[in-house]
Amino acid sequence: MKRNWWKFALGILLTFVAGTVFGVVGTIVIAQGAKKKMEDPKVGHAMVLKHLDRKLNLTETQHDEISVVLESMIEDIVPIRNSTRRQLATIVRTHGPKIREILEPEQEKGFDEFLGKLARDWNVVLTVEPDSGEAESPTAP
């Protein structure tokens, strides 16, 4: 038994590493899916309605009436969210050249990748010109 202890230890180690890898990958996949779902206003509507229904034991009539109110509320919220994202994009474009001045040339590529991800998440244009600080229109084409 003394000669085979390393097999046992290796098995435990591989199990731990495999669990960690699968846990991290699974968490990333689930988190990205949840993020995409939350971008859809109808998902937020359904979540709020489900929460209210569970906590308040809504009647069917209350459920239907609150659903109508939530739909109206979402119609009011979406333009505000989009406007806020455009304003945030304007701020990022304004201050982006200042950040770019601080970075080394090899770091600028990573900065551009960061801005690209942010632009995709916010559905806006975040192009930062190195010299002028001018940028394209605030909304995506």
N, CA, C and O atoms as a DFTB+ gen file, in Angstrom:
564 C
 N C O
     1  1       0.824      -1.193       0.000
     2  2       0.000       0.000       0.000
     3  2       0.864       1.250       0.000
     4  3       0.467       2.275      -0.556
     5  1       2.045       1.182       0.619
     6  2       2.903       2.354       0.700
     7  2       3.365       2.807      -0.684
     8  3       3.569       4.000      -0.910
     9  1       3.530       1.863      -1.608
    10  2       4.020       2.226      -2.939
    11  2       2.933       2.916      -3.764
    12  3       3.273       3.646      -4.695
    13  1       1.695       2.733      -3.484
    14  2       0.609       3.272      -4.299
    15  2      -0.029       4.523      -3.714
    16  3      -1.059       4.967      -4.220
    17  1       0.537       5.101      -2.681
    18  2      -0.048       6.301      -2.081
    19  2      -0.083       7.456      -3.062
    20  3      -0.999       8.276      -3.003
    21  1       0.891       7.548      -3.968
    22  2       0.945       8.653      -4.926
    23  2      -0.226       8.577      -5.898
    24  3      -0.714       9.615      -6.347
    25  1      -0.689       7.370      -6.235
    26  2      -1.846       7.224      -7.126
    27  2      -3.105       7.797      -6.455
    28  3      -3.918       8.478      -7.080
    29  1      -3.223       7.501      -5.201
    30  2      -4.350       8.027      -4.437
    31  2      -4.286       9.551      -4.378
    32  3      -5.287      10.228      -4.611
    33  1      -3.104      10.088      -4.063
    34  2      -2.922      11.538      -3.978
    35  2      -3.160      12.186      -5.338
    36  3      -3.792      13.239      -5.420
    37  1      -2.663      11.570      -6.397
    38  2      -2.868      12.098      -7.746
    39  2      -4.355      12.097      -8.106
    40  3      -4.852      13.046      -8.712
    41  1      -5.053      11.044      -7.736
    42  2      -6.500      10.971      -7.995
    43  2      -7.255      12.078      -7.277
    44  3      -8.145      12.701      -7.855
    45  1      -6.905      12.323      -6.027
    46  2      -7.540      13.402      -5.257
    47  2      -7.227      14.749      -5.902
    48  3      -8.116      15.586      -6.056
    49  1      -5.972      14.961      -6.278
    50  2      -5.561      16.222      -6.900
    51  2      -6.289      16.448      -8.218
    52  3      -6.794      17.542      -8.469
    53  1      -6.347      15.418      -9.066
    54  2      -7.036      15.561     -10.354
    55  2      -8.527      15.821     -10.162
    56  3      -9.122      16.596     -10.911
    57  1      -9.127      15.190      -9.176
    58  2     -10.539      15.436      -8.887
    59  2     -10.751      16.885      -8.466
    60  3     -11.701      17.533      -8.905
    61  1      -9.871      17.386      -7.619
    62  2      -9.965      18.772      -7.170
    63  2      -9.785      19.736      -8.343
    64  3     -10.559      20.684      -8.483
    65  1      -8.773      19.507      -9.188
    66  2      -8.508      20.387     -10.337
    67  2      -9.680      20.339     -11.313
    68  3     -10.132      21.379     -11.792
    69  1     -10.173      19.138     -11.608
    70  2     -11.303      19.021     -12.538
    71  2     -12.538      19.740     -11.985
    72  3     -13.242      20.422     -12.729
    73  1     -12.801      19.590     -10.696
    74  2     -13.944      20.280     -10.093
    75  2     -13.806      21.786     -10.167
    76  3     -14.778      22.496     -10.427
    77  1     -12.594      22.274      -9.939
    78  2     -12.345      23.716     -10.017
    79  2     -12.564      24.221     -11.430
    80  3     -13.249      25.224     -11.634
    81  1     -11.987      23.532     -12.412
    82  2     -12.115      23.960     -13.811
    83  2     -13.583      23.954     -14.239
    84  3     -14.070      24.933     -14.803
    85  1     -14.282      22.859     -13.972
    86  2     -15.691      22.793     -14.358
    87  2     -16.528      23.835     -13.617
    88  3     -17.466      24.395     -14.185
    89  1     -16.200      24.091     -12.375
    90  2     -16.914      25.113     -11.611
    91  2     -16.724      26.501     -12.184
    92  3     -17.685      27.260     -12.309
    93  1     -15.492      26.842     -12.532
    94  2     -15.210      28.162     -13.102
    95  2     -15.882      28.310     -14.462
    96  3     -16.548      29.311     -14.725
    97  1     -15.707      27.316     -15.320
    98  2     -16.312      27.392     -16.661
    99  2     -17.831      27.459     -16.553
   100  3     -18.470      28.257     -17.239
   101  1     -18.406      26.630     -15.699
   102  2     -19.856      26.648     -15.524
   103  2     -20.366      27.989     -15.019
   104  3     -21.394      28.485     -15.481
   105  1     -19.650      28.569     -14.076
   106  2     -20.040      29.869     -13.540
   107  2     -19.986      30.939     -14.617
   108  3     -20.892      31.768     -14.713
   109  1     -18.944      30.931     -15.423
   110  2     -18.819      31.926     -16.499
   111  2     -19.964      31.782     -17.487
   112  3     -20.585      32.772     -17.874
   113  1     -20.243      30.559     -17.893
   114  2     -21.324      30.327     -18.863
   115  2     -22.663      30.770     -18.294
   116  3     -23.439      31.435     -18.980
   117  1     -22.936      30.414     -17.067
   118  2     -24.213      30.782     -16.440
   119  2     -24.311      32.293     -16.257
   120  3     -25.358      32.886     -16.519
   121  1     -23.224      32.917     -15.806
   122  2     -23.241      34.368     -15.588
   123  2     -23.449      35.118     -16.900
   124  3     -24.195      36.096     -16.934
   125  1     -22.806      34.677     -17.978
   126  2     -22.995      35.346     -19.267
   127  2     -24.419      35.181     -19.762
   128  3     -25.005      36.119     -20.302
   129  1     -24.976      33.998     -19.582
   130  2     -26.360      33.772     -19.990
   131  2     -27.324      34.631     -19.190
   132  3     -28.272      35.188     -19.743
   133  1     -27.083      34.739     -17.894
   134  2     -27.947      35.567     -17.044
   135  2     -27.835      37.033     -17.433
   136  3     -28.831      37.756     -17.431
   137  1     -26.630      37.473     -17.766
   138  2     -26.428      38.865     -18.165
   139  2     -27.201      39.166     -19.452
   140  3     -27.851      40.205     -19.566
   141  1     -27.125      38.258     -20.407
   142  2     -27.849      38.466     -21.670
   143  2     -29.358      38.485     -21.432
   144  3     -30.083      39.280     -22.031
   145  1     -29.819      37.598     -20.549
   146  2     -31.248      37.566     -20.255
   147  2     -31.700      38.866     -19.602
   148  3     -32.782      39.369     -19.906
   149  1     -30.889      39.410     -18.717
   150  2     -31.280      40.627     -18.012
   151  2     -31.336      41.832     -18.943
   152  3     -31.996      42.823     -18.629
   153  1     -30.658      41.762     -20.075
   154  2     -30.735      42.852     -21.041
   155  2     -32.118      42.933     -21.681
   156  3     -32.516      43.992     -22.168
   157  1     -32.838      41.840     -21.683
   158  2     -34.171      41.800     -22.270
   159  2     -35.171      42.308     -21.228
   160  3     -35.347      41.683     -20.182
   161  1     -35.831      43.445     -21.511
   162  2     -36.778      44.004     -20.535
   163  2     -37.896      43.039     -20.148
   164  3     -38.398      43.092     -19.025
   165  1     -38.287      42.166     -21.062
   166  2     -39.365      41.222     -20.754
   167  2     -38.956      40.236     -19.668
   168  3     -39.795      39.767     -18.899
   169  1     -37.658      39.922     -19.608
   170  2     -37.177      39.016     -18.565
   171  2     -37.285      39.703     -17.206
   172  3     -37.719      39.091     -16.230
   173  1     -36.895      40.963     -17.146
   174  2     -37.023      41.720     -15.902
   175  2     -38.474      41.808     -15.466
   176  3     -38.784      41.680     -14.282
   177  1     -39.352      42.026     -16.416
   178  2     -40.792      42.086     -16.158
   179  2     -41.255      40.779     -15.529
   180  3     -41.957      40.781     -14.517
   181  1     -40.862      39.675     -16.130
   182  2     -41.283      38.364     -15.631
   183  2     -40.718      38.095     -14.236
   184  3     -41.404      37.530     -13.384
   185  1     -39.465      38.499     -14.005
   186  2     -38.849      38.267     -12.696
   187  2     -39.549      39.067     -11.603
   188  3     -39.815      38.545     -10.520
   189  1     -39.849      40.340     -11.887
   190  2     -40.527      41.175     -10.891
   191  2     -41.916      40.614     -10.605
   192  3     -42.333      40.516      -9.451
   193  1     -42.617      40.252     -11.657
   194  2     -43.976      39.716     -11.483
   195  2     -43.949      38.409     -10.688
   196  3     -44.791      38.191      -9.817
   197  1     -42.995      37.556     -10.987
   198  2     -42.876      36.288     -10.258
   199  2     -42.553      36.545      -8.778
   200  3     -43.105      35.895      -7.890
   201  1     -41.659      37.496      -8.534
   202  2     -41.293      37.836      -7.152
   203  2     -42.509      38.373      -6.387
   204  3     -42.782      37.951      -5.263
   205  1     -43.228      39.301      -7.005
   206  2     -44.411      39.859      -6.351
   207  2     -45.461      38.781      -6.103
   208  3     -46.093      38.737      -5.048
   209  1     -45.632      37.918      -7.094
   210  2     -46.615      36.844      -6.965
   211  2     -46.255      35.922      -5.804
   212  3     -47.125      35.524      -5.030
   213  1     -44.988      35.586      -5.685
   214  2     -44.530      34.687      -4.620
   215  2     -44.650      35.342      -3.244
   216  3     -45.100      34.709      -2.288
   217  1     -44.245      36.612      -3.147
   218  2     -44.237      37.289      -1.848
   219  2     -45.621      37.733      -1.394
   220  3     -45.912      37.740      -0.197
   221  1     -46.480      38.106      -2.348
   222  2     -47.769      38.697      -1.994
   223  2     -48.959      37.792      -2.262
   224  3     -50.096      38.162      -1.966
   225  1     -48.715      36.614      -2.819
   226  2     -49.810      35.691      -3.155
   227  2     -50.896      36.403      -3.961
   228  3     -52.053      36.458      -3.546
   229  1     -50.518      36.934      -5.094
   230  2     -51.439      37.702      -5.930
   231  2     -52.567      36.824      -6.460
   232  3     -52.381      35.641      -6.744
   233  1     -53.742      37.441      -6.584
   234  2     -54.834      36.754      -7.260
   235  2     -54.556      36.814      -8.755
   236  3     -53.675      37.550      -9.199
   237  1     -55.293      36.054      -9.515
   238  2     -55.087      36.052     -10.968
   239  2     -55.377      37.442     -11.549
   240  3     -54.671      37.895     -12.450
   241  1     -56.397      38.107     -11.044
   242  2     -56.731      39.452     -11.506
   243  2     -55.610      40.427     -11.177
   244  3     -55.208      41.226     -12.022
   245  1     -55.105      40.362      -9.942
   246  2     -53.993      41.233      -9.548
   247  2     -52.766      40.969     -10.420
   248  3     -52.093      41.899     -10.864
   249  1     -52.492      39.704     -10.654
   250  2     -51.356      39.313     -11.493
   251  2     -51.461      39.955     -12.872
   252  3     -50.499      40.542     -13.367
   253  1     -52.622      39.840     -13.481
   254  2     -52.829      40.396     -14.825
   255  2     -52.733      41.916     -14.829
   256  3     -52.121      42.496     -15.727
   257  1     -53.331      42.565     -13.834
   258  2     -53.309      44.031     -13.776
   259  2     -51.889      44.553     -13.517
   260  3     -51.469      45.542     -14.119
   261  1     -51.165      43.894     -12.633
   262  2     -49.788      44.311     -12.346
   263  2     -48.909      44.072     -13.570
   264  3     -47.997      44.854     -13.838
   265  1     -49.168      43.018     -14.300
   266  2     -48.407      42.743     -15.518
   267  2     -48.545      43.892     -16.519
   268  3     -47.567      44.297     -17.147
   269  1     -49.760      44.411     -16.661
   270  2     -49.999      45.551     -17.562
   271  2     -49.226      46.781     -17.079
   272  3     -48.617      47.492     -17.880
   273  1     -49.253      47.024     -15.785
   274  2     -48.530      48.173     -15.218
   275  2     -47.030      48.007     -15.439
   276  3     -46.352      48.970     -15.800
   277  1     -46.504      46.811     -15.231
   278  2     -45.078      46.568     -15.435
   279  2     -44.671      46.773     -16.891
   280  3     -43.595      47.301     -17.169
   281  1     -45.523      46.358     -17.811
   282  2     -45.223      46.586     -19.235
   283  2     -45.115      48.075     -19.527
   284  3     -44.216      48.506     -20.248
   285  1     -46.017      48.849     -18.975
   286  2     -45.980      50.300     -19.140
   287  2     -44.716      50.884     -18.505
   288  3     -44.077      51.777     -19.062
   289  1     -44.374      50.363     -17.336
   290  2     -43.185      50.834     -16.636
   291  2     -41.924      50.556     -17.458
   292  3     -41.028      51.397     -17.529
   293  1     -41.858      49.385     -18.074
   294  2     -40.695      49.036     -18.890
   295  2     -40.590      49.973     -20.086
   296  3     -39.493      50.379     -20.469
   297  1     -41.726      50.314     -20.672
   298  2     -41.707      51.260     -21.791
   299  2     -41.110      52.603     -21.372
   300  3     -40.491      53.291     -22.185
   301  1     -41.294      52.973     -20.114
   302  2     -40.714      54.222     -19.596
   303  2     -39.242      54.057     -19.217
   304  3     -38.458      54.997     -19.345
   305  1     -38.871      52.873     -18.754
   306  2     -37.503      52.650     -18.276
   307  2     -36.505      52.491     -19.420
   308  3     -35.400      53.027     -19.342
   309  1     -36.863      51.778     -20.469
   310  2     -35.911      51.467     -21.547
   311  2     -35.292      52.727     -22.156
   312  3     -34.073      52.760     -22.322
   313  1     -36.059      53.762     -22.498
   314  2     -35.418      54.957     -23.046
   315  2     -34.452      55.622     -22.057
   316  3     -33.414      56.153     -22.453
   317  1     -34.804      55.586     -20.776
   318  2     -33.914      56.174     -19.767
   319  2     -32.611      55.384     -19.710
   320  3     -31.529      55.969     -19.655
   321  1     -32.712      54.059     -19.722
   322  2     -31.504      53.213     -19.690
   323  2     -30.647      53.472     -20.923
   324  3     -29.427      53.602     -20.819
   325  1     -31.278      53.547     -22.083
   326  2     -30.511      53.805     -23.307
   327  2     -29.862      55.176     -23.278
   328  3     -28.717      55.333     -23.702
   329  1     -30.591      56.173     -22.778
   330  2     -30.044      57.526     -22.677
   331  2     -28.856      57.557     -21.719
   332  3     -27.836      58.190     -21.991
   333  1     -29.010      56.864     -20.599
   334  2     -27.916      56.812     -19.619
   335  2     -26.691      56.157     -20.224
   336  3     -25.573      56.624     -20.004
   337  1     -26.874      55.098     -20.973
   338  2     -25.733      54.428     -21.613
   339  2     -25.059      55.359     -22.613
   340  3     -23.832      55.382     -22.706
   341  1     -25.847      56.124     -23.359
   342  2     -25.244      57.067     -24.313
   343  2     -24.459      58.142     -23.573
   344  3     -23.382      58.546     -24.011
   345  1     -25.008      58.606     -22.441
   346  2     -24.288      59.609     -21.651
   347  2     -22.994      59.029     -21.080
   348  3     -21.957      59.691     -21.092
   349  1     -23.055      57.807     -20.589
   350  2     -21.846      57.155     -20.084
   351  2     -20.824      56.973     -21.210
   352  3     -19.623      57.147     -21.000
   353  1     -21.307      56.623     -22.400
   354  2     -20.405      56.463     -23.542
   355  2     -19.727      57.785     -23.874
   356  3     -18.539      57.807     -24.195
   357  1     -20.460      58.875     -23.800
   358  2     -19.880      60.195     -24.054
   359  2     -18.782      60.500     -23.036
   360  3     -17.729      61.029     -23.394
   361  1     -19.024      60.174     -21.798
   362  2     -18.016      60.404     -20.751
   363  2     -16.778      59.554     -21.015
   364  3     -15.654      60.040     -20.897
   365  1     -16.980      58.285     -21.373
   366  2     -15.843      57.403     -21.663
   367  2     -15.051      57.935     -22.854
   368  3     -13.820      57.934     -22.833
   369  1     -15.755      58.391     -23.894
   370  2     -15.060      58.933     -25.076
   371  2     -14.305      60.212     -24.735
   372  3     -13.240      60.474     -25.294
   373  1     -14.849      61.003     -23.828
   374  2     -14.196      62.250     -23.425
   375  2     -12.913      61.975     -22.639
   376  3     -11.898      62.640     -22.850
   377  1     -12.959      61.010     -21.746
   378  2     -11.813      60.735     -20.886
   379  2     -10.892      59.655     -21.437
   380  3      -9.771      59.488     -20.957
   381  1     -11.360      58.927     -22.436
   382  2     -10.544      57.873     -23.043
   383  2      -9.189      58.357     -23.557
   384  3      -8.184      57.690     -23.310
   385  1      -9.120      59.500     -24.267
   386  2      -7.817      59.981     -24.746
   387  2      -6.843      60.275     -23.603
   388  3      -5.634      60.108     -23.761
   389  1      -7.362      60.708     -22.460
   390  2      -6.488      60.968     -21.308
   391  2      -5.876      59.661     -20.811
   392  3      -4.703      59.614     -20.442
   393  1      -6.683      58.602     -20.805
   394  2      -6.176      57.294     -20.398
   395  2      -5.162      56.799     -21.420
   396  3      -4.113      56.264     -21.062
   397  1      -5.487      56.986     -22.698
   398  2      -4.602      56.532     -23.774
   399  2      -3.226      57.201     -23.673
   400  3      -2.211      56.566     -23.958
   401  1      -3.184      58.466     -23.274
   402  2      -1.908      59.176     -23.134
   403  2      -1.021      58.538     -22.066
   404  3       0.205      58.584     -22.169
   405  1      -1.626      57.951     -21.056
   406  2      -0.889      57.351     -19.952
   407  2      -0.342      55.976     -20.330
   408  3       0.678      55.544     -19.793
   409  1      -1.013      55.292     -21.248
   410  2      -0.666      53.911     -21.585
   411  2       0.548      53.821     -22.505
   412  3       0.848      54.736     -23.272
   413  1       1.223      52.700     -22.400
   414  2       2.303      52.366     -23.339
   415  2       1.657      51.879     -24.630
   416  3       0.512      51.427     -24.611
   417  1       2.373      51.963     -25.756
   418  2       1.782      51.530     -27.035
   419  2       1.241      50.094     -27.005
   420  3       0.192      49.825     -27.589
   421  1       1.936      49.174     -26.336
   422  2       1.451      47.793     -26.298
   423  2       0.212      47.647     -25.412
   424  3      -0.528      46.675     -25.557
   425  1      -0.026      48.582     -24.507
   426  2      -1.205      48.539     -23.638
   427  2      -2.444      49.086     -24.341
   428  3      -3.570      48.786     -23.945
   429  1      -2.238      49.879     -25.373
   430  2      -3.372      50.488     -26.070
   431  2      -4.278      49.439     -26.705
   432  3      -5.493      49.625     -26.772
   433  1      -3.689      48.335     -27.172
   434  2      -4.501      47.272     -27.767
   435  2      -5.468      46.707     -26.725
   436  3      -6.647      46.508     -27.018
   437  1      -4.977      46.450     -25.514
   438  2      -5.838      45.959     -24.447
   439  2      -6.918      46.966     -24.078
   440  3      -8.049      46.588     -23.773
   441  1      -6.568      48.250     -24.108
   442  2      -7.540      49.308     -23.823
   443  2      -8.634      49.308     -24.885
   444  3      -9.817      49.443     -24.573
   445  1      -8.218      49.154     -26.156
   446  2      -9.194      49.101     -27.248
   447  2     -10.111      47.882     -27.116
   448  3     -11.304      47.973     -27.405
   449  1      -9.562      46.742     -26.683
   450  2     -10.386      45.552     -26.469
   451  2     -11.390      45.796     -25.341
   452  3     -12.551      45.399     -25.433
   453  1     -10.927      46.454     -24.282
   454  2     -11.810      46.803     -23.168
   455  2     -12.958      47.695     -23.656
   456  3     -14.119      47.460     -23.323
   457  1     -12.621      48.720     -24.447
   458  2     -13.659      49.615     -24.971
   459  2     -14.617      48.870     -25.896
   460  3     -15.819      49.136     -25.901
   461  1     -14.077      47.934     -26.679
   462  2     -14.929      47.150     -27.577
   463  2     -15.938      46.315     -26.806
   464  3     -17.107      46.242     -27.184
   465  1     -15.488      45.685     -25.725
   466  2     -16.405      44.884     -24.906
   467  2     -17.452      45.774     -24.249
   468  3     -18.634      45.431     -24.212
   469  1     -17.021      46.900     -23.741
   470  2     -17.949      47.835     -23.123
   471  2     -18.983      48.323     -24.140
   472  3     -20.170      48.416     -23.830
   473  1     -18.525      48.634     -25.350
   474  2     -19.425      49.103     -26.400
   475  2     -20.455      48.025     -26.759
   476  3     -21.633      48.325     -26.952
   477  1     -20.005      46.778     -26.844
   478  2     -20.952      45.689     -27.137
   479  2     -21.958      45.518     -26.007
   480  3     -23.149      45.329     -26.255
   481  1     -21.482      45.584     -24.768
   482  2     -22.389      45.425     -23.631
   483  2     -23.415      46.542     -23.562
   484  3     -24.575      46.304     -23.225
   485  1     -22.994      47.756     -23.880
   486  2     -23.880      48.918     -23.784
   487  2     -24.584      49.228     -25.096
   488  3     -25.483      50.068     -25.129
   489  1     -24.188      48.556     -26.188
   490  2     -24.737      48.812     -27.517
   491  2     -24.547      50.273     -27.930
   492  3     -25.476      50.934     -28.394
   493  1     -23.308      50.758     -27.745
   494  2     -22.947      52.118     -28.132
   495  2     -21.599      52.086     -28.838
   496  3     -20.922      51.058     -28.853
   497  1     -21.213      53.216     -29.422
   498  2     -19.909      53.339     -30.061
   499  2     -18.974      54.041     -29.087
   500  3     -19.295      55.109     -28.566
   501  1     -17.817      53.434     -28.844
   502  2     -16.857      54.013     -27.905
   503  2     -15.496      54.226     -28.566
   504  3     -14.468      54.104     -27.900
   505  1     -15.470      54.537     -29.841
   506  2     -14.205      54.754     -30.518
   507  2     -13.539      55.992     -29.940
   508  3     -14.134      57.069     -29.896
   509  1     -12.294      55.825     -29.497
   510  2     -11.537      56.939     -28.943
   511  2     -10.365      57.202     -29.863
   512  3      -9.491      56.352     -30.040
   513  1     -10.357      58.382     -30.444
   514  2      -9.260      58.762     -31.335
   515  2      -8.052      59.156     -30.495
   516  3      -8.202      59.895     -29.522
   517  1      -6.850      58.677     -30.849
   518  2      -5.682      58.955     -30.032
   519  2      -5.304      60.427     -29.950
   520  3      -4.851      60.882     -28.900
   521  1      -5.477      61.182     -31.029
   522  2      -4.980      62.549     -31.042
   523  2      -6.024      63.578     -30.646
   524  3      -5.784      64.402     -29.763
   525  1      -7.178      63.536     -31.292
   526  2      -8.149      64.615     -31.141
   527  2      -9.095      64.450     -29.967
   528  3      -9.614      65.434     -29.438
   529  1      -9.324      63.198     -29.555
   530  2     -10.313      62.973     -28.514
   531  2     -11.719      62.987     -29.069
   532  3     -12.677      62.775     -28.325
   533  1     -11.865      63.231     -30.355
   534  2     -13.185      63.220     -30.989
   535  2     -13.636      61.777     -31.164
   536  3     -12.807      60.871     -31.247
   537  1     -14.915      61.566     -31.219
   538  2     -15.443      60.216     -31.356
   539  2     -16.626      60.210     -32.299
   540  3     -17.158      61.252     -32.682
   541  1     -17.023      58.992     -32.663
   542  2     -18.181      58.839     -33.536
   543  2     -19.457      59.125     -32.762
   544  3     -19.420      59.448     -31.575
   545  1     -20.576      59.004     -33.444
   546  2     -21.869      59.257     -32.809
   547  2     -22.074      58.339     -31.610
   548  3     -21.508      57.247     -31.573
   549  1     -22.880      58.763     -30.618
   550  2     -23.017      58.000     -29.383
   551  2     -23.797      56.706     -29.500
   552  3     -23.732      55.885     -28.586
   553  1     -24.531      56.484     -30.576
   554  2     -25.288      55.255     -30.676
   555  2     -24.669      54.367     -31.714
   556  3     -24.009      54.833     -32.643
   557  1     -24.890      53.067     -31.551
   558  2     -24.350      52.106     -32.495
   559  2     -25.099      52.230     -33.806
   560  3     -26.281      52.574     -33.811
   561  1     -24.423      51.952     -34.934
   562  2     -25.082      52.062     -36.239
   563  2     -26.199      51.068     -36.421
   564  3     -26.841      51.047     -37.472
